[in-house]
Amino acid sequence: MRLRTLRRTAAPAALAAAAALALAACGGSGDGDGGDEADGGSITIGTTDKVTTLDPAGSYDNGSFAVMNQVFPFLMNTTFGDPDVQPDIAESAEFTSPSEYTVTLKPGLKWANGNDLTSSDVKFSFDRMVSIADENGPSSLLYNLDSTEAVDDTTVVFHLKSDNDQVFPKILSSPAGPIVDEDVFSADALTPDQEIVDGMAFHGPYVITSYDFNELISYEAYDDYQGILGAPKTPEINVKYFADSSNLKLEVQDGSIDVAFRSLSATDIEDLRGDDNVKVVDGPGGEIRYIVFNFDTQPYGAKTDDADEDKALAVRQAVADLLDRETIADQVYKGTYTPLYSYVPAGLTGATESLKEMYGDGSGGPDADAAKKVLEDAGVETPVQLGMQYSNDHYGPSSGDEYALIKDQLEADGLFEVDLQTTEWVQYSEDRSSDVYPSYQLGWFPDYSDADNYVTPFFLTENFLANHYSNPAVDELIGEQAVTEDPDERAAIIAEIQDTVAGELSTVPYLQGAQVAVTGADVSGAEDTLDASFKFRYGALSKG
């Protein structure tokens, strides 16, 4: 059955039963023909990703955004294979003055619960995002939004602080952009997942029909979706969440699930490339890995007993001198990741390699002598005691090997003693923004294909990292690049931002990776959704 406008009020027991039945059907054959509309069958996707919350105001992670892309409407979005944004549930979107971006909604939009979807919902969505400003949410992306005005039921005007914002239309397609139902969501607090599901507050290609947190989510196609992605090719999708990537590999290999996306180990991917029962599909790279330093709690941080800004910087610089990116990429990731010496990944306009020249041996390799000198010059006693945290379930099974190797690299010459700890992602996402970790692992999956998305969330004073980094000059440069129309001038500003933050090292990027999905031999469409939008949209998938 495909859903039209209705409201589900199933009791938890009924939801659990529905989930069990859906999972029981996971291995069944689908009869979708890969056409333009859903016409039968189901697909099961497996992932080790985790959801933190379905409320867009409270999550800024790939696992949660993967769900939002299926069920929430956006004003701007990208079609399959095209990284450029265009109106989604909007008829038009344009600058009507240098500081006013006007969006006209399509008429007659409906939420899956039967409520009208109007400009009032749009204003409500952006007002609450800014007002709640959750430390784990994406509100920092709305730094240039002054106010949102609902002119009439279908007209919304975004009043911007700075003129000619080249990035704002892309931000409307980002995690800051999902539109939510004002009759279901709270205006001033995060709304629990089950209330969102029970309220059927959806208008995407799919709606959620059963929800078992980080165990199983079942989706059905929503006939009244009016966005640019069109009708899904498969009407029923089940997403099964795995604690262990080895089980994820086994189930896609034996056909128990149809698609494995995020995250298999590099060794498993290499092995599966030789299996005729599956297809390994590669997509364009945009993911980066980096170490974050908390400027308050790192060694010599601002709120430590021996606070010293110069010594704290020396510690960060020594870490950058000692990292051997090539070895991490080769030994741990078998070439599925490549060394990264830039804050903006290679291939995007404005990318530089500031870190290669400034640290290590000046050519990309490590240099223990350079690290030793920078610590000695700052008067730092060695070995430096450094607490470092990584997630054991969010960035794939190789994270343990990755950070064991980083620990070895930092300790090899006696300059550091690393207290390496690990935490599961749901807790990790809370702790990392609460000053619990002096240094820690993060990965980044871009919200939109532009250099801005690799600088704005990290380096504005009120940033997503919540690591207490602040540089007013960088704030000014970030604002300037966003409103610079000349591409060459804008690229030069982005390069200046990277040079500046490379000297301060609030983060140390070290790897860049591609997107990889593994599917059954009879599944198609993964190559369409693994595009430069970096969004995995289930509606492109079909089987049979």
C-alpha positions as CSV (number, residue, x, y, z in Angstrom):
1,M,0.0,0.0,0.0
2,R,1.2,3.5,-0.8
3,L,0.2,6.3,1.5
4,R,-2.0,9.2,0.7
5,T,-2.9,11.8,3.3
6,L,-3.6,10.0,6.5
7,R,-2.5,10.0,10.1
8,R,-1.0,6.9,11.8
9,T,-1.8,6.5,15.5
10,A,-0.6,3.0,16.0
11,A,0.3,1.9,19.5
12,P,4.0,1.0,20.2
13,A,3.2,-2.7,20.1
14,A,1.5,-2.4,16.7
15,L,4.5,-0.4,15.4
16,A,6.8,-3.1,16.6
17,A,4.7,-5.8,14.9
18,A,4.8,-3.8,11.7
19,A,8.5,-3.5,11.9
20,A,8.9,-7.2,12.5
21,L,6.7,-8.0,9.5
22,A,8.6,-5.5,7.3
23,L,11.9,-7.1,8.3
24,A,10.6,-10.6,7.7
25,A,9.8,-9.5,4.1
26,C,13.3,-7.9,3.6
27,G,14.7,-10.8,1.6
28,G,11.7,-11.1,-0.7
29,S,12.0,-10.3,-4.4
30,G,10.8,-6.9,-5.6
31,D,9.0,-6.3,-8.8
32,G,9.9,-2.6,-9.3
33,D,10.9,-2.0,-12.9
34,G,13.1,1.0,-12.2
35,G,10.6,3.3,-14.0
36,D,9.5,6.8,-13.1
37,E,6.9,5.7,-10.5
38,A,6.8,3.2,-7.7
39,D,4.8,0.1,-8.8
40,G,5.6,-2.6,-6.3
41,G,8.3,-4.4,-4.4
42,S,10.5,-3.4,-1.5
43,I,14.2,-2.8,-0.8
44,T,16.1,-3.2,2.4
45,I,19.1,-1.0,3.1
46,G,21.6,-1.7,5.8
47,T,23.8,0.8,7.6
48,T,26.0,1.2,10.6
49,D,25.1,4.9,10.7
50,K,23.0,6.1,13.7
51,V,20.2,8.6,14.1
52,T,20.5,11.1,16.9
53,T,17.1,12.8,16.4
54,L,14.6,13.3,13.6
55,D,14.1,16.9,14.6
56,P,16.1,19.0,12.1
57,A,16.9,21.6,14.8
58,G,18.8,19.1,16.9
59,S,20.9,17.0,14.6
60,Y,23.8,17.8,12.2
61,D,25.0,14.3,11.4
62,N,24.8,12.1,8.3
63,G,22.7,9.4,9.9
64,S,19.9,11.7,10.9
65,F,20.1,13.7,7.7
66,A,19.8,10.5,5.7
67,V,16.3,10.1,7.1
68,M,15.3,13.8,6.7
69,N,16.1,13.6,3.0
70,Q,13.5,11.0,2.5
71,V,10.6,12.5,4.5
72,F,10.9,16.3,4.9
73,P,10.3,18.9,2.2
74,F,12.9,21.5,1.1
75,L,12.5,24.8,-0.6
76,M,15.6,24.1,-2.7
77,N,17.1,20.8,-3.6
78,T,19.2,19.0,-6.2
79,T,18.0,16.4,-8.7
80,F,19.9,13.1,-9.2
81,G,23.3,13.7,-10.8
82,D,23.1,17.5,-10.6
83,P,24.9,19.4,-7.8
84,D,23.2,22.7,-8.6
85,V,20.2,23.6,-6.4
86,Q,16.8,24.4,-7.9
87,P,13.3,24.9,-6.5
88,D,11.9,21.8,-4.8
89,I,8.4,22.3,-3.3
90,A,8.7,25.9,-4.5
91,E,7.6,27.2,-7.9
92,S,10.2,29.9,-7.9
93,A,13.1,31.3,-5.8
94,E,15.0,34.4,-6.5
95,F,16.6,37.6,-5.1
96,T,14.0,40.3,-5.3
97,S,16.4,42.8,-3.8
98,P,20.1,42.4,-2.7
99,S,19.0,41.4,0.8
100,E,15.7,39.7,0.1
101,Y,15.3,36.2,-1.2
102,T,11.7,35.4,-2.1
103,V,10.3,31.9,-2.5
104,T,6.9,31.1,-3.9
105,L,5.5,27.7,-2.9
106,K,3.6,25.4,-5.1
107,P,-0.2,25.7,-4.4
108,G,-2.1,23.1,-2.5
109,L,0.7,21.4,-0.7
110,K,-0.3,19.0,2.1
111,W,1.4,17.3,4.9
112,A,0.9,13.5,5.1
113,N,-1.4,14.1,8.1
114,G,-3.8,16.2,6.0
115,N,-2.6,19.6,7.3
116,D,-2.0,22.4,4.8
117,L,1.7,23.1,4.1
118,T,2.0,26.9,3.8
119,S,4.5,29.7,4.1
120,S,3.5,29.8,7.8
121,D,5.2,26.4,8.2
122,V,8.3,27.7,6.4
123,K,8.6,30.8,8.7
124,F,8.0,28.6,11.7
125,S,10.7,26.1,10.6
126,F,13.4,28.8,10.3
127,D,12.3,30.8,13.3
128,R,12.6,27.7,15.6
129,M,15.9,26.6,14.1
130,V,17.4,30.0,15.0
131,S,15.6,30.2,18.3
132,I,16.5,26.7,19.6
133,A,20.1,27.0,18.4
134,D,20.8,23.5,19.6
135,E,24.5,22.8,20.1
136,N,24.2,19.7,18.0
137,G,22.0,21.3,15.3
138,P,22.8,23.2,12.1
139,S,21.6,26.7,13.1
140,S,25.1,28.1,12.5
141,L,24.5,27.8,8.7
142,L,21.8,30.5,9.1
143,Y,24.4,33.1,10.1
144,N,23.2,35.5,7.4
145,L,19.5,35.2,8.0
146,D,18.0,38.2,9.7
147,S,14.3,37.3,9.6
148,T,11.7,35.2,7.7
149,E,8.5,36.8,6.6
150,A,5.3,34.9,5.5
151,V,3.7,37.4,3.1
152,D,0.8,35.2,2.2
153,D,0.1,31.4,2.2
154,T,2.5,30.7,-0.7
155,T,5.1,33.6,-0.4
156,V,8.1,33.7,1.9
157,V,10.7,36.4,2.0
158,F,14.0,35.8,3.7
159,H,15.6,39.0,4.9
160,L,19.4,38.7,4.9
161,K,22.0,40.6,6.9
162,S,24.4,40.9,4.0
163,D,23.6,41.6,0.4
164,N,24.1,39.2,-2.6
165,D,24.5,36.1,-0.6
166,Q,25.8,33.5,-3.1
167,V,25.4,30.6,-0.6
168,F,22.0,31.1,0.9
169,P,20.0,29.2,-1.8
170,K,22.3,26.2,-1.2
171,I,21.8,26.4,2.6
172,L,18.1,26.0,1.9
173,S,18.9,22.5,0.6
174,S,21.1,21.7,3.7
175,P,20.4,20.2,7.1
176,A,19.3,23.8,8.1
177,G,16.6,23.6,5.4
178,P,14.0,20.9,6.1
179,I,10.5,22.4,6.5
180,V,8.4,21.0,9.4
181,D,4.7,21.1,10.4
182,E,4.0,23.8,12.9
183,D,1.1,21.8,14.3
184,V,3.3,18.9,15.2
185,F,6.7,20.4,16.2
186,S,7.4,22.5,19.2
187,A,8.4,26.1,18.6
188,D,11.0,26.3,21.4
189,A,12.2,22.8,22.1
190,L,13.2,19.7,20.2
191,T,10.3,17.4,19.4
192,P,10.6,13.7,20.3
193,D,11.0,11.3,17.4
194,Q,7.9,9.3,18.2
195,E,5.7,12.4,18.2
196,I,7.0,13.3,14.7
197,V,6.3,9.8,13.5
198,D,2.8,9.6,15.1
199,G,2.0,13.1,13.8
200,M,2.8,12.0,10.2
201,A,4.6,15.3,9.8
202,F,6.1,14.4,6.5
203,H,6.0,15.7,2.9
204,G,8.9,13.9,1.2
205,P,9.1,11.1,-1.4
206,Y,8.5,8.8,1.6
207,V,6.8,8.8,5.0
208,I,7.8,6.7,8.0
209,T,5.3,4.0,8.8
210,S,7.2,2.3,11.7
211,Y,10.1,3.5,13.7
212,D,12.3,1.5,16.0
213,F,15.1,3.8,17.0
214,N,18.4,2.8,15.4
215,E,17.0,-0.7,14.8
216,L,14.6,-0.5,11.9
217,I,12.8,2.3,10.0
218,S,10.1,1.4,7.5
219,Y,9.1,3.9,4.7
220,E,6.2,4.0,2.2
221,A,6.0,6.2,-0.9
222,Y,3.9,9.4,-0.4
223,D,1.7,10.0,-3.4
224,D,1.1,13.6,-2.7
225,Y,4.7,14.6,-2.7
226,Q,5.2,17.5,-5.1
227,G,9.0,18.0,-5.0
228,I,11.5,17.7,-7.9
229,L,12.7,14.2,-7.1
230,G,9.5,12.7,-8.5
231,A,7.8,9.4,-7.4
232,P,10.1,6.8,-5.9
233,K,11.0,3.8,-8.0
234,T,10.3,1.5,-5.1
235,P,7.2,2.0,-2.9
236,E,8.5,0.4,0.3
237,I,11.9,0.8,1.9
238,N,13.2,-0.7,5.1
239,V,16.4,0.6,6.7
240,K,18.1,-1.8,9.1
241,Y,20.7,-0.5,11.5
242,F,23.7,-2.6,12.3
243,A,26.0,-2.4,15.3
244,D,28.7,-4.4,13.5
245,S,29.9,-3.9,9.9
246,S,30.9,-7.5,9.6
247,N,27.3,-8.5,9.9
248,L,26.4,-5.8,7.4
249,K,28.8,-7.3,4.9
250,L,27.5,-10.8,5.4
251,E,23.9,-9.8,4.9
252,V,24.4,-7.9,1.7
253,Q,26.6,-10.8,0.5
254,D,23.9,-13.4,1.1
255,G,21.1,-11.3,-0.1
256,S,19.4,-10.7,3.3
257,I,19.6,-7.0,2.5
258,D,19.7,-5.3,-0.9
259,V,22.0,-2.4,-0.2
260,A,24.8,-1.7,2.2
261,F,25.7,2.0,2.6
262,R,28.0,3.4,5.3
263,S,30.1,1.8,6.5
264,L,32.0,-1.2,5.5
265,S,35.7,-1.6,6.1
266,A,38.2,-1.0,3.3
267,T,39.1,-4.7,3.5
268,D,35.5,-5.8,3.2
269,I,35.0,-3.5,0.2
270,E,38.1,-4.9,-1.5
271,D,36.8,-8.4,-0.9
272,L,33.3,-7.7,-2.2
273,R,34.7,-6.3,-5.5
274,G,35.5,-9.8,-6.4
275,D,32.0,-11.2,-5.6
276,D,29.7,-11.6,-8.6
277,N,26.6,-11.6,-6.4
278,V,27.0,-8.0,-5.5
279,K,28.0,-4.7,-7.1
280,V,30.3,-2.2,-5.6
281,V,29.3,1.3,-6.6
282,D,31.7,4.3,-6.2
283,G,30.5,7.9,-6.1
284,P,32.3,11.2,-6.0
285,G,34.3,12.1,-2.9
286,G,33.4,14.8,-0.5
287,E,33.9,13.2,2.9
288,I,36.8,14.5,5.0
289,R,38.2,13.2,8.3
290,Y,39.8,15.5,10.9
291,I,40.8,15.9,14.5
292,V,39.1,18.6,16.5
293,F,40.8,20.4,19.4
294,N,38.7,21.9,22.3
295,F,40.3,25.2,23.0
296,D,39.1,25.1,26.6
297,T,40.1,21.6,27.6
298,Q,43.1,20.6,25.4
299,P,46.5,20.7,27.1
300,Y,47.1,24.3,28.2
301,G,43.6,25.1,27.1
302,A,41.8,28.3,28.3
303,K,40.1,26.5,31.2
304,T,42.9,24.2,32.4
305,D,44.9,24.9,35.5
306,D,48.0,25.7,33.4
307,A,46.3,27.6,30.7
308,D,48.7,29.1,28.1
309,E,47.7,30.1,24.6
310,D,51.1,29.8,23.1
311,K,51.7,26.3,24.6
312,A,48.3,25.2,23.5
313,L,49.0,26.2,19.9
314,A,52.4,24.4,20.1
315,V,50.6,21.2,21.1
316,R,48.3,21.5,18.1
317,Q,51.2,22.3,15.8
318,A,53.2,19.3,17.0
319,V,50.2,17.0,16.3
320,A,50.1,18.4,12.7
321,D,53.9,17.8,12.4
322,L,53.6,14.2,13.4
323,L,50.6,12.9,11.4
324,D,51.6,10.5,8.6
325,R,48.5,10.8,6.3
326,E,49.9,8.6,3.6
327,T,50.4,5.7,6.0
328,I,46.9,6.0,7.4
329,A,45.3,6.1,3.9
330,D,47.3,3.1,2.7
331,Q,47.4,0.8,5.8
332,V,44.0,1.4,7.2
333,Y,41.9,2.3,4.1
334,K,43.7,0.6,1.3
335,G,43.5,3.7,-0.9
336,T,39.7,4.3,-0.5
337,Y,40.8,7.5,1.3
338,T,43.6,9.8,0.2
339,P,45.7,12.2,2.2
340,L,44.2,15.6,2.8
341,Y,46.2,18.7,3.4
342,S,43.4,21.2,2.9
343,Y,40.3,22.4,4.8
344,V,38.4,22.3,1.5
345,P,38.8,19.0,-0.2
346,A,40.6,18.6,-3.5
347,G,38.4,19.2,-6.5
348,L,36.3,22.1,-5.1
349,T,37.0,25.7,-6.1
350,G,39.2,27.4,-3.5
351,A,40.9,24.3,-2.2
352,T,44.5,24.9,-1.1
353,E,47.1,22.7,0.5
354,S,48.2,25.1,3.3
355,L,48.9,22.3,5.8
356,K,51.3,20.5,3.5
357,E,53.8,23.4,3.4
358,M,53.3,24.6,7.0
359,Y,53.7,21.3,8.9
360,G,55.7,18.1,8.9
361,D,58.5,17.9,6.3
362,G,56.9,20.5,4.1
363,S,56.0,17.9,1.5
364,G,53.2,16.1,3.2
365,G,55.2,13.7,5.4
366,P,55.7,13.8,9.1
367,D,58.7,15.4,10.9
368,A,59.4,14.5,14.5
369,D,62.2,17.1,14.7
370,A,59.9,19.9,13.7
371,A,57.4,18.7,16.4
372,K,60.1,18.6,19.0
373,K,61.3,22.0,18.2
374,V,57.9,23.7,18.3
375,L,57.2,22.2,21.7
376,E,60.7,23.1,23.1
377,D,60.4,26.7,21.7
378,A,57.1,27.1,23.6
379,G,58.4,25.6,26.8
380,V,56.1,22.6,26.7
381,E,57.2,19.7,28.8
382,T,57.2,16.3,27.1
383,P,55.6,13.9,26.9
384,V,52.4,15.9,26.5
385,Q,49.4,14.1,28.1
386,L,46.7,14.3,25.4
387,G,43.2,12.9,25.8
388,M,41.8,11.8,22.4
389,Q,38.4,10.3,21.6
390,Y,36.9,8.5,18.6
391,S,33.6,6.9,17.8
392,N,33.5,3.2,17.5
393,D,30.4,2.9,15.4
394,H,29.7,6.1,13.4
395,Y,32.7,6.3,11.0
396,G,33.0,2.6,10.1
397,P,34.8,-0.4,11.6
398,S,38.3,0.9,10.7
399,S,38.1,3.9,13.1
400,G,39.8,1.7,15.8
401,D,42.7,0.9,13.5
402,E,42.8,4.6,12.3
403,Y,43.1,6.0,15.8
404,A,45.4,3.3,17.1
405,L,47.8,4.3,14.3
406,I,47.4,8.0,15.0
407,K,48.2,7.3,18.7
408,D,51.3,5.3,17.6
409,Q,52.4,8.2,15.3
410,L,52.1,10.8,18.1
411,E,53.8,8.6,20.7
412,A,56.6,7.2,18.5
413,D,59.3,9.8,19.4
414,G,58.2,10.2,23.1
415,L,56.6,13.7,22.5
416,F,53.1,12.6,23.5
417,E,51.3,10.1,25.7
418,V,47.8,9.7,24.3
419,D,44.9,8.5,26.4
420,L,42.8,7.0,23.6
421,Q,39.1,6.3,24.4
422,T,36.0,5.4,22.4
423,T,32.3,6.0,22.8
424,E,29.2,5.1,20.8
425,W,27.9,7.8,18.6
426,V,24.6,8.8,20.3
427,Q,26.5,9.6,23.5
428,Y,29.5,10.8,21.6
429,S,27.5,13.5,19.8
430,E,26.4,14.9,23.2
431,D,29.8,14.7,24.9
432,R,31.9,16.3,22.1
433,S,30.0,19.5,22.3
434,S,29.9,19.6,26.1
435,D,33.7,20.0,26.7
436,V,34.2,16.4,27.6
437,Y,36.9,15.6,25.0
438,P,40.2,17.6,24.7
439,S,40.6,16.3,21.2
440,Y,38.4,14.0,19.1
441,Q,37.6,12.5,15.8
442,L,35.0,13.9,13.4
443,G,34.1,13.3,9.8
444,W,32.3,15.7,7.5
445,F,29.8,14.8,4.8
446,P,29.0,18.0,2.9
447,D,25.6,19.6,3.0
448,Y,26.1,21.1,-0.5
449,S,28.9,21.0,-3.0
450,D,30.7,24.3,-2.2
451,A,33.8,25.4,-0.3
452,D,31.6,27.5,2.0
453,N,30.3,24.3,3.6
454,Y,33.8,23.3,4.7
455,V,34.6,26.6,6.4
456,T,31.4,28.2,7.7
457,P,30.2,25.4,10.1
458,F,33.7,25.0,11.6
459,F,35.3,28.4,11.9
460,L,32.6,31.0,12.7
461,T,32.7,32.1,16.3
462,E,29.4,30.3,17.0
463,N,30.3,27.1,15.2
464,F,29.0,23.6,15.0
465,L,32.1,22.2,16.6
466,A,31.4,24.1,19.8
467,N,35.2,24.0,20.5
468,H,35.6,27.6,21.6
469,Y,37.5,28.7,18.5
470,S,37.0,32.4,17.6
471,N,38.7,34.7,15.3
472,P,36.9,37.9,14.3
473,A,39.0,38.3,11.2
474,V,37.9,34.8,10.0
475,D,34.3,35.7,10.8
476,E,34.6,38.7,8.5
477,L,36.3,36.7,5.7
478,I,33.6,34.0,5.9
479,G,30.9,36.7,5.5
480,E,32.8,38.3,2.7
481,Q,33.2,35.2,0.6
482,A,29.5,34.4,0.8
483,V,28.5,37.6,-0.9
484,T,31.4,37.9,-3.4
485,E,30.0,37.4,-6.9
486,D,33.3,37.3,-8.8
487,P,34.5,33.6,-8.7
488,D,38.2,34.4,-8.7
489,E,37.9,36.9,-5.9
490,R,35.8,34.5,-3.9
491,A,38.3,31.7,-4.4
492,A,41.1,34.0,-3.2
493,I,39.1,34.8,0.0
494,I,38.5,31.1,0.6
495,A,42.2,30.5,0.3
496,E,42.9,33.2,2.8
497,I,40.5,31.7,5.2
498,Q,42.3,28.3,4.9
499,D,45.7,29.9,5.4
500,T,44.6,31.7,8.5
501,V,42.9,28.7,10.2
502,A,45.9,26.5,9.2
503,G,48.0,28.7,11.3
504,E,45.7,28.3,14.3
505,L,44.7,24.6,13.9
506,S,41.3,24.4,15.6
507,T,41.0,21.2,13.5
508,V,43.6,19.1,11.6
509,P,42.1,17.5,8.5
510,Y,44.0,14.4,7.3
511,L,41.9,12.2,4.9
512,Q,39.5,12.6,2.0
513,G,37.2,9.7,1.0
514,A,34.8,8.6,-1.7
515,Q,31.2,7.4,-1.4
516,V,30.8,3.6,-1.7
517,A,27.7,1.5,-1.7
518,V,27.4,-2.3,-2.1
519,T,24.2,-3.6,-3.7
520,G,22.7,-6.9,-4.8
521,A,23.3,-7.7,-8.5
522,D,19.7,-7.1,-9.3
523,V,19.6,-3.6,-7.7
524,S,20.0,-0.5,-9.8
525,G,20.0,3.3,-9.1
526,A,22.8,3.5,-6.5
527,E,25.0,5.1,-9.2
528,D,22.3,7.8,-9.6
529,T,22.0,8.8,-6.0
530,L,25.8,8.6,-5.3
531,D,26.2,12.0,-6.8
532,A,27.9,15.3,-5.9
533,S,24.9,16.3,-3.8
534,F,26.3,13.8,-1.3
535,K,22.7,12.8,-0.3
536,F,21.7,9.1,-0.5
537,R,18.1,9.3,-1.7
538,Y,16.2,6.0,-1.6
539,G,13.8,6.9,-4.3
540,A,16.4,6.3,-7.0
541,L,16.7,2.6,-6.1
542,S,14.9,-0.3,-7.8
543,K,15.2,-4.0,-7.9
544,G,14.5,-6.6,-10.5
